[in-house]
Amino acid sequence: MRKDEIALKIINALLDKYERSKAFKGGKRRIILTPHKDSRLFLMLESPSDRRPFLEAIAFLKEEGIAGYERDRDDDSYPSLIFLDVDAGSIEKAYAAAGRVDRHSLIEDLKMKISQAEAAMPDGNIRLYLQSVLVRIEEQVIPRPFTGSSLDDDILKALHFIASNEDEIMERVMSLKLYGDSKHFEKNVRPSVLSILRRIRTGDRDEELLSAYSVVRYPEEFIFSGNLSIEFDDERITDFSALNGSVAITSTDVERAVGCTSSNIRRIITVENKANYIHLVFNKEDDELVIFLGGFFSPAKGRFLSLIHKSFPEAEYRHTGDIDIGGFRIFTQLKALIPEVTPLMMDEDTLANYMDSAEKITDEDYLRSLEALLSDESYSVFHSLIPLMIKKRVRLEQEAFLE
C-alpha cells in the first residue's frame, strides 16, 4: 500500500472517531488511535510491505500539521499512538485532506433545512416530530433517517406533502409530482419516510402509515354487503341490493357519492377482520348492512362511513374488532365519526369466554400502553375490560370467534 493511501486511511479513522466523541460536541480532548489495539493499524505495521510507507505516512501527517504521533518507549521506530488535536486547527486540515465535508457544517445545513420545513408545516404530529428533531440537532446529532445528504431534501419534501394532503393520491402520482419521477419515492425515499411515520403512529403496520395521510399504492376499496343503493353526483343511482355476497366500490367512486338509500336498513355493523366479515355476511339479517373496515382507519374510509352515517342517522351502529390496543384505537376513531356506535363482542364476557384462544402478552411496554388507556376518556368504554387484560396478560384476535 502506498504512503498516501495509508495517510488517507489514518485521517478517516481519526475523523470517524472524532465525530463519535464528546470532543465533537465541544470538548477539547485529543482523538487518539492506538496501533497495538487497532487491528487495521497493527496489521499494516507488522506487514513487511506496509510498515515503511506507514511510518512515512504518519511523518507526513505530522509535517502537514494534520496529526501527530508519539514513539514507543521501547522501540522509537514504532508509534505508540497517533493523535488529532481538536483545538489546534488540525480538524479543518484533516477534513480538507480527506475530501470530507465538516460534519458541523452538515449539521448546521440540516438544522436550517428542517427549521424552514417545520415553519412551513401545518400543525400536527409531523410538525411535532420535526420540532423534536431540531432538539436533537442542537445536541450536535444527525438523527436518523436524516443523513446530511441530498436525501434529506427529498424526505422533507415528502413529509410536507403528506402533512398537507387531504385528497387520496397514489404513491407514484405523488412521486411524479414531487420529484419528476414516478418511482423515485418508492426506490429512494419511502423507507426513510416510513421510519419517521412509525415513530409518529406507533402500532400501525407499514401499509397503514401512508394511507393514514391519504397516500396509497392504489385507490382504496370499500367492501360491504346489504340492501344499499348509492347516488352519485351525476344523479345516477347504483342499486347493490340484488347482490347477496359482498360488493366493493373504490375511493374514487366514494368521492362522487352524494348519498345512500335503502328500503329497510336498521343496523350497520363494521368489522375489523376479513374472516369475521365474511362470517357475518353469510349470517346477516335482511335489514343489516355489514362493512369491512380492515385493520386501519384511513381518511378515505372516514369519508365513506360519514356518507353512510349521514344517510342513515337513525340506524343502530355496532363495531366488532380485536380486543387489543389496535382494535380499541380503530373503535375510538370510528366513534369520533359516529358517536352512536357501540362495541360488539369487545367486552369482559367475550374475553372470558374465549380465554383459551387468547394470545399471551409478554411485552411489558405493551402492558404499560394498555394501562395508559385507563386515563384516556376516549377509551372509557373499554375501561372495565382493560384491567382484565392486564391481570390475565392477554389480548384476543377477532378470528378466535370463528374457531
LOPASE-100533 format. One line per field, with one value per residue: x, y, z of N, C-alpha, C in turn; residue in three letters. Coordinates in steps of 0.05 Angstrom, whole numbers, plus 5000, padded with zeros to 4 digits. Example, Ala and Ser with C-alpha at 12.3 -4.5 7.8 and 13.67 -1.06 7.14 Angstrom:
2
n.east = [5264|5257]
n.north = [4886|4955]
n.up = [5156|5142]
ca.east = [5246|5273]
ca.north = [4910|4979]
ca.up = [5156|5143]
c.east = [5264|5258]
c.north = [4934|5001]
c.up = [5156|5157]
res = [ALA|SER]
This chain:
403
n.east = [5017|5010|5042|5007|4957|4954|4959|4910|4874|4886|4873|4817|4801|4813|4779|4729|4727|4730|4681|4646|4657|4659|4687|4671|4624|4641|4682|4753|4788|4843|4840|4852|4887|4908|4958|4974|4926|4889|4867|4871|4911|4952|4962|4982|5029|5058|5064|5111|5113|5081|5098|5140|5118|5076|5101|5124|5077|5054|5093|5090|5038|5047|5084|5051|5017|4970|4961|4990|5041|5065|5125|5141|5165|5201|5214|5234|5221|5171|5104|5070|5022|4974|4951|4899|4894|4843|4835|4872|4870|4876|4833|4804|4843|4847|4796|4797|4840|4820|4779|4728|4665|4660|4629|4602|4586|4550|4511|4493|4472|4431|4400|4382|4351|4311|4288|4265|4229|4197|4173|4140|4105|4040|4002|4007|4023|4069|4095|4106|4142|4185|4201|4221|4265|4296|4311|4345|4385|4409|4441|4484|4476|4458|4398|4372|4323|4353|4411|4447|4454|4433|4387|4358|4330|4293|4264|4241|4210|4172|4148|4125|4088|4053|4035|4003|3966|3901|3868|3858|3915|3955|4017|4056|4038|4042|4098|4116|4096|4125|4180|4188|4193|4164|4177|4215|4203|4187|4233|4275|4260|4217|4229|4254|4216|4175|4201|4201|4146|4131|4150|4116|4064|4056|4047|4018|4014|4062|4036|3993|4011|4023|3973|3942|3950|3926|3956|3966|3980|3946|3879|3835|3792|3724|3689|3627|3563|3496|3428|3432|3433|3469|3475|3502|3542|3526|3474|3460|3441|3464|3443|3455|3427|3411|3453|3476|3524|3587|3603|3644|3667|3708|3753|3753|3703|3673|3685|3652|3603|3539|3499|3462|3413|3361|3313|3304|3346|3368|3407|3476|3538|3606|3667|3729|3764|3776|3759|3721|3685|3666|3641|3599|3571|3550|3514|3480|3423|3366|3358|3406|3469|3533|3599|3665|3718|3772|3841|3858|3847|3833|3833|3800|3766|3740|3710|3675|3646|3624|3589|3553|3533|3510|3469|3439|3419|3388|3399|3422|3487|3542|3606|3656|3716|3787|3807|3848|3901|3904|3853|3821|3837|3819|3764|3756|3769|3729|3685|3692|3673|3622|3583|3544|3560|3571|3610|3616|3619|3666|3683|3684|3659|3663|3719|3729|3701|3730|3780|3816|3834|3861|3917|3980|4008|4072|4104|4126|4123|4079|4039|4043|4026|3973|3954|3959|3916|3874|3871|3853|3798|3773|3775|3740|3697|3722|3744|3730|3743|3798|3829|3822|3848|3900|3909|3905|3942|3933|3911|3862|3850|3803|3790|3788|3736|3713|3730]
n.north = [4976|5046|5106|5152|5128|5101|5144|5170|5132|5134|5187|5186|5148|5175|5219|5194|5173|5220|5245|5213|5224|5258|5304|5324|5350|5394|5387|5385|5345|5304|5264|5198|5144|5079|5041|4987|4967|4972|4934|4941|4980|4955|4909|4933|4956|4911|4887|4870|4897|4942|4970|5009|5049|5063|5087|5130|5155|5173|5208|5246|5266|5291|5331|5362|5384|5358|5311|5282|5241|5194|5163|5095|5076|5034|5021|5063|5067|5053|5074|5091|5116|5152|5217|5267|5335|5370|5424|5453|5471|5428|5398|5422|5418|5363|5347|5372|5347|5295|5302|5308|5334|5379|5355|5387|5428|5401|5389|5441|5457|5419|5433|5484|5470|5437|5472|5509|5476|5459|5507|5517|5476|5447|5448|5391|5320|5309|5358|5365|5323|5341|5385|5358|5334|5379|5392|5349|5359|5405|5382|5367|5324|5282|5260|5197|5183|5220|5243|5282|5288|5297|5267|5283|5329|5307|5275|5314|5342|5303|5295|5345|5346|5302|5316|5359|5340|5325|5299|5234|5203|5168|5134|5135|5175|5218|5217|5230|5281|5307|5296|5290|5239|5178|5134|5148|5160|5111|5079|5107|5143|5126|5085|5117|5155|5122|5103|5148|5157|5112|5125|5166|5145|5099|5029|5022|4985|4979|4985|5015|5065|5107|5108|5131|5183|5192|5174|5126|5060|5041|5060|5059|5004|4994|4948|4917|4891|4887|4914|4963|5025|5072|5139|5182|5241|5253|5244|5192|5127|5071|5007|4960|4919|4871|4836|4783|4769|4800|4867|4917|4984|5036|5085|5129|5128|5137|5190|5214|5202|5221|5207|5155|5104|5061|5009|4984|4983|4978|4967|4974|4945|4948|4916|4892|4850|4807|4753|4748|4786|4761|4717|4743|4765|4720|4706|4748|4790|4811|4865|4887|4920|4905|4923|4919|4939|4934|4932|4983|5055|5097|5164|5162|5119|5142|5182|5150|5124|5168|5185|5141|5146|5196|5186|5147|5164|5146|5093|5033|5028|4985|4960|4912|4883|4867|4850|4887|4937|4960|4947|4975|5027|5034|5031|5079|5117|5109|5121|5176|5194|5171|5179|5147|5094|5029|4979|4912|4848|4860|4859|4844|4794|4769|4764|4731|4684|4667|4657|4615|4618|4664|4708|4709|4765|4787|4830|4882|4936|4940|4926|4969|5009|4994|5002|5057|5073|5073|5122|5154|5185|5177|5124|5102|5066|5018|5013|4978|4930|4930|4925|4869|4847|4863|4838|4784|4783|4782|4786|4788|4763|4775|4733|4688|4681|4650|4598]
n.up = [5000|4985|5011|5011|5009|5057|5092|5082|5101|5156|5169|5159|5196|5244|5239|5238|5290|5318|5304|5332|5384|5449|5443|5394|5406|5432|5467|5487|5481|5458|5399|5395|5365|5376|5356|5371|5391|5352|5302|5246|5239|5266|5235|5188|5207|5221|5173|5125|5076|5083|5128|5124|5087|5121|5166|5139|5124|5173|5189|5148|5158|5206|5192|5159|5195|5208|5237|5296|5328|5377|5398|5413|5477|5483|5431|5387|5334|5328|5330|5388|5395|5354|5341|5340|5346|5374|5383|5354|5302|5270|5255|5213|5173|5169|5151|5101|5076|5073|5039|5057|5080|5132|5190|5226|5193|5160|5198|5213|5164|5157|5201|5186|5141|5164|5201|5167|5139|5182|5198|5155|5157|5166|5228|5270|5280|5249|5245|5299|5305|5274|5304|5349|5325|5315|5367|5379|5341|5361|5399|5371|5337|5283|5271|5255|5204|5176|5141|5127|5074|5005|5004|5048|5033|4998|5034|5069|5033|5019|5070|5080|5039|5051|5101|5090|5055|5032|4997|4968|4939|4893|4906|4866|4833|4867|4873|4822|4818|4859|4850|4796|4777|4774|4804|4841|4895|4916|4909|4934|4976|5006|5048|5087|5100|5120|5166|5197|5203|5232|5282|5294|5289|5326|5329|5283|5222|5167|5117|5131|5146|5108|5083|5123|5114|5067|5024|4977|4950|4911|4891|4947|4966|4985|5020|5025|5047|5035|5033|4996|4962|4923|4909|4859|4840|4789|4787|4777|4802|4836|4849|4897|4921|4898|4901|4936|4961|4976|4956|4924|4924|4898|4927|4894|4872|4918|4926|4890|4908|4934|4969|5004|5000|5025|5031|5079|5117|5183|5219|5225|5217|5229|5214|5236|5218|5161|5156|5196|5177|5130|5153|5181|5139|5114|5152|5163|5176|5137|5143|5156|5146|5129|5138|5116|5152|5160|5183|5195|5197|5150|5120|5074|5085|5127|5100|5071|5112|5137|5098|5098|5151|5150|5114|5141|5195|5237|5246|5280|5304|5305|5324|5313|5333|5343|5409|5432|5434|5382|5361|5397|5386|5333|5342|5372|5335|5298|5330|5337|5289|5286|5335|5359|5357|5384|5419|5395|5418|5445|5500|5571|5581|5531|5526|5570|5555|5511|5530|5527|5476|5473|5464|5494|5529|5528|5526|5564|5555|5523|5559|5593|5559|5551|5603|5605|5574|5609|5633|5594|5569|5521|5512|5547|5544|5545|5594|5635|5614|5603|5652|5663|5619|5631|5680|5666|5627|5571|5502|5450|5387|5335|5301|5332|5347|5308|5313]
ca.east = [5000|5026|5041|4984|4934|4955|4953|4881|4860|4890|4857|4789|4797|4813|4755|4706|4727|4724|4652|4631|4668|4649|4701|4655|4603|4652|4705|4779|4806|4855|4829|4875|4887|4930|4964|4974|4899|4873|4876|4879|4937|4972|4969|4999|5055|5071|5068|5137|5109|5067|5109|5155|5100|5060|5117|5126|5051|5049|5113|5078|5015|5058|5095|5029|5001|4944|4960|5016|5044|5085|5140|5141|5189|5220|5222|5227|5212|5143|5087|5052|4995|4971|4930|4889|4889|4817|4835|4896|4867|4881|4807|4799|4862|4841|4773|4805|4858|4804|4758|4702|4652|4659|4603|4589|4572|4527|4490|4482|4456|4407|4384|4369|4330|4289|4275|4248|4207|4179|4158|4120|4089|4015|4002|4001|4044|4093|4108|4117|4165|4208|4210|4238|4290|4312|4323|4368|4407|4423|4460|4504|4469|4441|4380|4363|4337|4368|4439|4463|4457|4411|4363|4343|4312|4271|4248|4226|4190|4151|4135|4108|4065|4033|4023|3984|3949|3874|3855|3873|3933|3972|4045|4071|4029|4056|4127|4119|4090|4146|4208|4190|4200|4142|4188|4236|4195|4187|4261|4295|4251|4196|4238|4261|4191|4161|4214|4191|4117|4130|4153|4093|4040|4064|4027|4007|4030|4073|4017|3974|4023|4018|3944|3931|3952|3913|3975|3960|3991|3924|3855|3823|3766|3707|3674|3604|3542|3470|3407|3441|3436|3486|3470|3527|3538|3514|3446|3456|3439|3471|3429|3470|3411|3407|3477|3475|3550|3600|3609|3665|3670|3734|3752|3747|3673|3662|3688|3630|3577|3526|3480|3455|3385|3354|3285|3300|3370|3364|3430|3501|3560|3632|3683|3758|3779|3763|3746|3696|3667|3653|3622|3576|3556|3535|3494|3467|3394|3359|3359|3433|3490|3558|3621|3692|3733|3801|3857|3866|3826|3843|3814|3781|3746|3724|3691|3654|3630|3609|3567|3534|3521|3492|3446|3423|3425|3373|3406|3439|3515|3559|3633|3669|3744|3805|3809|3875|3904|3897|3824|3809|3843|3801|3738|3754|3769|3702|3666|3694|3656|3595|3582|3525|3570|3578|3626|3603|3638|3692|3677|3696|3647|3675|3746|3728|3691|3750|3806|3834|3845|3875|3946|3994|4023|4098|4118|4119|4116|4051|4022|4042|4009|3946|3947|3956|3889|3855|3869|3844|3769|3764|3774|3725|3680|3738|3758|3724|3756|3827|3841|3822|3870|3926|3911|3910|3964|3924|3895|3846|3844|3775|3787|3782|3707|3705|3740]
ca.north = [5000|5070|5124|5169|5112|5096|5170|5175|5114|5143|5211|5179|5134|5196|5235|5177|5172|5248|5251|5197|5230|5281|5327|5335|5367|5417|5380|5392|5322|5293|5239|5180|5117|5063|5020|4959|4959|4975|4912|4950|4993|4935|4892|4948|4959|4885|4877|4879|4915|4966|4983|5033|5071|5072|5106|5154|5169|5189|5230|5266|5279|5309|5354|5378|5394|5345|5292|5277|5214|5190|5138|5075|5079|5012|5019|5090|5066|5043|5094|5081|5127|5173|5234|5291|5356|5382|5453|5464|5476|5404|5387|5433|5407|5335|5345|5380|5326|5271|5308|5305|5358|5381|5346|5410|5443|5384|5392|5467|5457|5404|5449|5505|5458|5427|5495|5521|5457|5459|5532|5516|5452|5451|5436|5363|5303|5311|5382|5360|5306|5358|5400|5340|5331|5403|5390|5331|5372|5423|5365|5360|5297|5280|5238|5180|5174|5241|5235|5305|5286|5308|5252|5298|5347|5291|5267|5337|5348|5284|5300|5369|5339|5284|5331|5379|5326|5319|5281|5209|5204|5144|5140|5141|5202|5237|5217|5245|5309|5318|5292|5287|5211|5164|5112|5158|5158|5082|5068|5122|5160|5112|5073|5137|5167|5103|5101|5171|5154|5092|5139|5183|5129|5073|5008|5018|4970|4996|4991|5034|5090|5127|5110|5149|5210|5190|5167|5098|5048|5040|5070|5040|4992|4992|4924|4917|4873|4895|4925|4990|5039|5096|5160|5196|5269|5257|5236|5163|5111|5043|4990|4936|4901|4845|4820|4771|4769|4826|4885|4936|5008|5048|5112|5149|5128|5150|5219|5223|5195|5243|5197|5127|5098|5033|5006|4971|4981|4989|4961|4975|4933|4950|4893|4897|4828|4798|4727|4754|4800|4741|4701|4760|4768|4695|4703|4774|4794|4827|4894|4894|4928|4897|4937|4910|4963|4928|4936|5011|5074|5118|5186|5154|5103|5161|5195|5131|5119|5192|5184|5122|5157|5219|5174|5131|5174|5132|5065|5024|5024|4968|4954|4889|4881|4854|4860|4896|4966|4967|4946|4997|5052|5035|5038|5107|5133|5106|5136|5204|5200|5162|5179|5127|5067|5015|4955|4886|4826|4872|4864|4824|4767|4757|4756|4708|4661|4658|4659|4593|4625|4690|4709|4720|4789|4784|4856|4899|4963|4938|4927|4997|5024|4987|5016|5086|5078|5077|5151|5168|5183|5168|5095|5096|5043|4994|5016|4955|4907|4932|4912|4840|4841|4867|4818|4758|4788|4771|4801|4768|4770|4770|4708|4667|4677|4631|4571]
ca.up = [5000|4983|5034|5011|5015|5086|5105|5080|5119|5183|5172|5161|5222|5264|5237|5246|5319|5327|5301|5352|5410|5463|5432|5372|5417|5445|5485|5477|5483|5434|5388|5395|5355|5388|5336|5381|5398|5328|5285|5219|5241|5275|5212|5170|5219|5221|5146|5113|5053|5091|5151|5117|5079|5144|5181|5123|5124|5198|5188|5130|5172|5226|5178|5148|5217|5208|5260|5309|5339|5398|5394|5435|5494|5479|5403|5377|5306|5329|5343|5409|5390|5334|5353|5326|5365|5367|5385|5343|5273|5254|5246|5186|5154|5166|5133|5074|5065|5068|5020|5071|5090|5162|5200|5238|5171|5153|5219|5210|5140|5163|5220|5171|5124|5180|5212|5146|5134|5205|5198|5134|5160|5181|5255|5271|5290|5233|5253|5326|5301|5265|5327|5365|5311|5319|5394|5376|5326|5380|5413|5351|5327|5259|5278|5233|5180|5162|5137|5119|5045|4989|5011|5068|5019|4988|5057|5078|5012|5022|5095|5077|5022|5064|5124|5078|5036|5041|4978|4963|4917|4892|4912|4841|4824|4885|4867|4797|4825|4876|4841|4767|4771|4787|4821|4859|4923|4924|4908|4949|4998|5022|5073|5107|5109|5137|5192|5213|5209|5253|5308|5298|5292|5337|5329|5256|5203|5146|5096|5141|5153|5087|5079|5143|5103|5040|5003|4974|4926|4892|4904|4966|4960|5008|5016|5042|5039|5046|5016|4994|4937|4925|4889|4853|4834|4763|4792|4773|4826|4833|4868|4904|4937|4885|4905|4962|4974|4980|4934|4930|4908|4904|4939|4873|4870|4942|4922|4873|4920|4949|4988|5003|5007|5030|5039|5105|5135|5210|5235|5209|5232|5217|5222|5232|5205|5137|5160|5211|5159|5113|5170|5187|5114|5110|5174|5168|5172|5113|5149|5165|5128|5141|5124|5124|5158|5158|5207|5199|5192|5133|5115|5054|5099|5142|5083|5064|5135|5142|5079|5109|5175|5141|5100|5159|5222|5258|5247|5302|5295|5322|5313|5325|5325|5361|5437|5436|5431|5355|5359|5412|5371|5310|5352|5381|5311|5287|5347|5331|5266|5291|5364|5369|5354|5408|5413|5392|5425|5454|5528|5590|5577|5507|5532|5588|5541|5492|5543|5518|5449|5476|5460|5518|5526|5541|5523|5586|5544|5514|5583|5603|5540|5558|5628|5600|5563|5631|5640|5570|5569|5495|5513|5571|5540|5549|5620|5652|5601|5603|5676|5659|5600|5645|5701|5654|5608|5545|5483|5434|5359|5329|5287|5352|5349|5287|5319]
c.east = [5018|5022|5015|4958|4931|4948|4923|4866|4863|4873|4827|4783|4796|4788|4730|4704|4720|4694|4635|4638|4654|4662|4686|4634|4614|4674|4732|4799|4819|4839|4852|4869|4912|4936|4963|4947|4880|4883|4885|4906|4959|4981|4987|5027|5071|5076|5095|5134|5096|5080|5123|5137|5082|5075|5121|5100|5047|5069|5102|5055|5025|5069|5074|5012|4973|4941|4988|5018|5066|5099|5138|5167|5210|5229|5214|5219|5182|5126|5069|5024|4997|4948|4923|4882|4863|4819|4859|4894|4871|4855|4801|4817|4856|4817|4781|4822|4841|4783|4730|4691|4652|4631|4588|4574|4548|4504|4477|4464|4430|4389|4369|4346|4306|4274|4256|4224|4187|4161|4136|4101|4063|4017|3995|4025|4070|4109|4121|4142|4189|4218|4227|4264|4308|4325|4348|4391|4422|4444|4482|4501|4453|4423|4372|4333|4352|4398|4458|4469|4433|4385|4346|4323|4288|4252|4230|4204|4166|4135|4116|4084|4044|4020|4001|3962|3921|3860|3871|3890|3950|4001|4060|4063|4042|4085|4133|4116|4113|4174|4211|4197|4180|4152|4208|4228|4197|4216|4279|4286|4232|4206|4243|4235|4175|4174|4206|4162|4113|4133|4129|4067|4048|4041|4015|4026|4040|4053|3996|3985|4018|3988|3931|3932|3942|3933|3974|3975|3971|3899|3844|3797|3750|3688|3651|3583|3516|3452|3412|3441|3452|3480|3496|3520|3527|3485|3440|3456|3446|3459|3445|3453|3407|3431|3477|3502|3561|3602|3631|3662|3696|3731|3746|3716|3661|3664|3664|3603|3566|3506|3475|3426|3382|3325|3282|3324|3364|3389|3455|3524|3586|3650|3712|3771|3762|3747|3720|3676|3652|3633|3597|3559|3539|3512|3478|3437|3390|3362|3386|3452|3516|3581|3647|3709|3763|3815|3868|3844|3837|3823|3792|3759|3728|3703|3668|3635|3613|3585|3545|3519|3502|3466|3427|3428|3410|3380|3422|3467|3530|3586|3645|3698|3761|3804|3838|3877|3896|3867|3810|3813|3824|3773|3736|3755|3741|3682|3668|3677|3627|3592|3564|3537|3577|3593|3608|3624|3666|3688|3689|3685|3659|3703|3747|3720|3712|3778|3826|3847|3860|3905|3959|4009|4049|4113|4108|4111|4087|4032|4020|4025|3980|3937|3943|3929|3868|3851|3860|3814|3758|3762|3757|3707|3695|3751|3751|3737|3786|3840|3842|3844|3897|3930|3918|3933|3957|3911|3882|3841|3816|3770|3781|3752|3697|3714|3718]
c.north = [5025|5088|5140|5154|5107|5122|5176|5157|5124|5168|5204|5165|5155|5212|5220|5177|5199|5253|5235|5206|5254|5307|5340|5354|5390|5412|5387|5369|5316|5268|5221|5153|5103|5040|4991|4949|4959|4954|4921|4963|4973|4918|4906|4951|4933|4874|4888|4899|4942|4982|5010|5055|5081|5092|5132|5170|5185|5212|5253|5281|5298|5334|5373|5390|5382|5327|5289|5248|5214|5163|5120|5078|5058|5009|5045|5090|5058|5064|5081|5092|5148|5190|5257|5311|5371|5412|5467|5469|5451|5393|5396|5421|5377|5331|5352|5358|5301|5276|5305|5332|5357|5374|5369|5426|5427|5388|5420|5470|5443|5420|5470|5493|5450|5451|5508|5503|5458|5484|5531|5493|5459|5438|5407|5347|5305|5336|5379|5342|5323|5376|5384|5335|5355|5403|5372|5343|5392|5408|5355|5331|5300|5256|5222|5185|5196|5234|5259|5305|5298|5292|5267|5317|5332|5282|5290|5345|5329|5289|5324|5362|5323|5298|5350|5365|5320|5299|5257|5212|5179|5152|5149|5168|5223|5240|5233|5275|5322|5318|5289|5259|5195|5142|5122|5155|5129|5072|5081|5135|5145|5100|5094|5150|5148|5101|5124|5167|5132|5104|5155|5167|5101|5054|5003|5001|4988|5004|5011|5063|5112|5130|5129|5178|5212|5186|5137|5087|5048|5051|5050|5029|4989|4969|4924|4897|4883|4908|4955|5000|5065|5115|5176|5225|5274|5248|5207|5149|5083|5027|4964|4914|4874|4826|4809|4771|4797|4841|4904|4960|5020|5076|5134|5151|5142|5180|5230|5218|5218|5233|5168|5124|5068|5031|4995|4970|4994|4985|4960|4965|4936|4928|4898|4876|4815|4772|4731|4768|4780|4724|4717|4763|4743|4692|4728|4772|4812|4857|4903|4901|4921|4909|4927|4935|4959|4937|4965|5030|5097|5141|5179|5137|5122|5175|5176|5127|5144|5194|5165|5134|5180|5208|5159|5140|5159|5103|5059|5018|5007|4964|4930|4887|4867|4867|4865|4926|4975|4968|4968|5024|5055|5043|5068|5125|5133|5122|5166|5213|5193|5159|5156|5099|5055|4990|4930|4864|4838|4879|4841|4796|4753|4747|4731|4682|4649|4659|4638|4600|4651|4687|4722|4745|4786|4811|4874|4927|4962|4939|4955|5015|5019|5002|5046|5093|5083|5106|5168|5164|5173|5138|5085|5071|5017|4994|4993|4930|4907|4920|4882|4832|4843|4845|4791|4759|4775|4792|4780|4779|4760|4743|4685|4661|4655|4603|4552]
c.up = [5000|5008|5034|5017|5045|5101|5105|5099|5148|5188|5176|5187|5245|5263|5245|5277|5331|5326|5321|5381|5423|5453|5409|5382|5434|5464|5472|5477|5456|5425|5383|5382|5366|5370|5347|5389|5374|5308|5257|5219|5248|5251|5192|5181|5219|5193|5135|5091|5061|5113|5144|5107|5102|5160|5166|5123|5150|5200|5171|5144|5193|5214|5168|5170|5219|5233|5271|5318|5361|5394|5419|5451|5489|5450|5390|5347|5305|5343|5364|5406|5368|5343|5335|5347|5357|5366|5372|5313|5257|5242|5217|5165|5148|5147|5104|5061|5058|5047|5031|5079|5120|5172|5214|5216|5161|5172|5217|5186|5144|5181|5205|5154|5141|5193|5192|5140|5157|5205|5177|5137|5175|5209|5253|5280|5275|5241|5281|5324|5293|5287|5346|5352|5315|5347|5393|5361|5343|5396|5395|5341|5302|5263|5253|5229|5165|5162|5132|5089|5031|4994|5031|5055|5009|5011|5066|5058|5014|5047|5093|5060|5038|5088|5114|5062|5048|5022|4972|4938|4917|4895|4887|4829|4841|4879|4842|4802|4841|4864|4811|4759|4787|4806|4841|4888|4932|4927|4929|4975|5017|5048|5095|5118|5127|5164|5209|5221|5231|5280|5315|5304|5301|5337|5302|5240|5181|5125|5105|5144|5133|5082|5099|5133|5074|5018|5000|4949|4904|4906|4923|4957|4986|5002|5035|5031|5052|5025|5013|4966|4942|4902|4885|4843|4806|4762|4785|4800|4820|4856|4873|4917|4924|4890|4933|4977|4978|4954|4943|4912|4916|4916|4919|4869|4894|4939|4907|4886|4936|4970|4984|5011|5011|5038|5068|5124|5162|5228|5217|5227|5216|5230|5216|5214|5183|5142|5176|5195|5142|5129|5175|5162|5109|5130|5179|5163|5148|5118|5160|5142|5142|5125|5134|5127|5155|5183|5210|5189|5176|5129|5094|5066|5115|5125|5075|5088|5142|5123|5088|5133|5168|5129|5119|5188|5244|5261|5273|5291|5315|5308|5328|5314|5346|5389|5442|5431|5403|5351|5373|5398|5347|5319|5359|5356|5298|5304|5344|5308|5271|5321|5375|5369|5381|5401|5412|5397|5431|5483|5545|5586|5553|5513|5550|5573|5521|5504|5533|5491|5450|5473|5484|5511|5542|5541|5546|5576|5534|5537|5594|5585|5545|5583|5624|5588|5585|5640|5616|5567|5542|5493|5537|5568|5545|5577|5639|5640|5604|5628|5675|5641|5614|5666|5688|5633|5581|5528|5464|5406|5352|5315|5307|5354|5329|5292|5328]
res = [MET|ARG|LYS|ASP|GLU|ILE|ALA|LEU|LYS|ILE|ILE|ASN|ALA|LEU|LEU|ASP|LYS|TYR|GLU|ARG|SER|LYS|ALA|PHE|LYS|GLY|GLY|LYS|ARG|ARG|ILE|ILE|LEU|THR|PRO|HIS|LYS|ASP|SER|ARG|LEU|PHE|LEU|MET|LEU|GLU|SER|PRO|SER|ASP|ARG|ARG|PRO|PHE|LEU|GLU|ALA|ILE|ALA|PHE|LEU|LYS|GLU|GLU|GLY|ILE|ALA|GLY|TYR|GLU|ARG|ASP|ARG|ASP|ASP|ASP|SER|TYR|PRO|SER|LEU|ILE|PHE|LEU|ASP|VAL|ASP|ALA|GLY|SER|ILE|GLU|LYS|ALA|TYR|ALA|ALA|ALA|GLY|ARG|VAL|ASP|ARG|HIS|SER|LEU|ILE|GLU|ASP|LEU|LYS|MET|LYS|ILE|SER|GLN|ALA|GLU|ALA|ALA|MET|PRO|ASP|GLY|ASN|ILE|ARG|LEU|TYR|LEU|GLN|SER|VAL|LEU|VAL|ARG|ILE|GLU|GLU|GLN|VAL|ILE|PRO|ARG|PRO|PHE|THR|GLY|SER|SER|LEU|ASP|ASP|ASP|ILE|LEU|LYS|ALA|LEU|HIS|PHE|ILE|ALA|SER|ASN|GLU|ASP|GLU|ILE|MET|GLU|ARG|VAL|MET|SER|LEU|LYS|LEU|TYR|GLY|ASP|SER|LYS|HIS|PHE|GLU|LYS|ASN|VAL|ARG|PRO|SER|VAL|LEU|SER|ILE|LEU|ARG|ARG|ILE|ARG|THR|GLY|ASP|ARG|ASP|GLU|GLU|LEU|LEU|SER|ALA|TYR|SER|VAL|VAL|ARG|TYR|PRO|GLU|GLU|PHE|ILE|PHE|SER|GLY|ASN|LEU|SER|ILE|GLU|PHE|ASP|ASP|GLU|ARG|ILE|THR|ASP|PHE|SER|ALA|LEU|ASN|GLY|SER|VAL|ALA|ILE|THR|SER|THR|ASP|VAL|GLU|ARG|ALA|VAL|GLY|CYS|THR|SER|SER|ASN|ILE|ARG|ARG|ILE|ILE|THR|VAL|GLU|ASN|LYS|ALA|ASN|TYR|ILE|HIS|LEU|VAL|PHE|ASN|LYS|GLU|ASP|ASP|GLU|LEU|VAL|ILE|PHE|LEU|GLY|GLY|PHE|PHE|SER|PRO|ALA|LYS|GLY|ARG|PHE|LEU|SER|LEU|ILE|HIS|LYS|SER|PHE|PRO|GLU|ALA|GLU|TYR|ARG|HIS|THR|GLY|ASP|ILE|ASP|ILE|GLY|GLY|PHE|ARG|ILE|PHE|THR|GLN|LEU|LYS|ALA|LEU|ILE|PRO|GLU|VAL|THR|PRO|LEU|MET|MET|ASP|GLU|ASP|THR|LEU|ALA|ASN|TYR|MET|ASP|SER|ALA|GLU|LYS|ILE|THR|ASP|GLU|ASP|TYR|LEU|ARG|SER|LEU|GLU|ALA|LEU|LEU|SER|ASP|GLU|SER|TYR|SER|VAL|PHE|HIS|SER|LEU|ILE|PRO|LEU|MET|ILE|LYS|LYS|ARG|VAL|ARG|LEU|GLU|GLN|GLU|ALA|PHE|LEU|GLU]
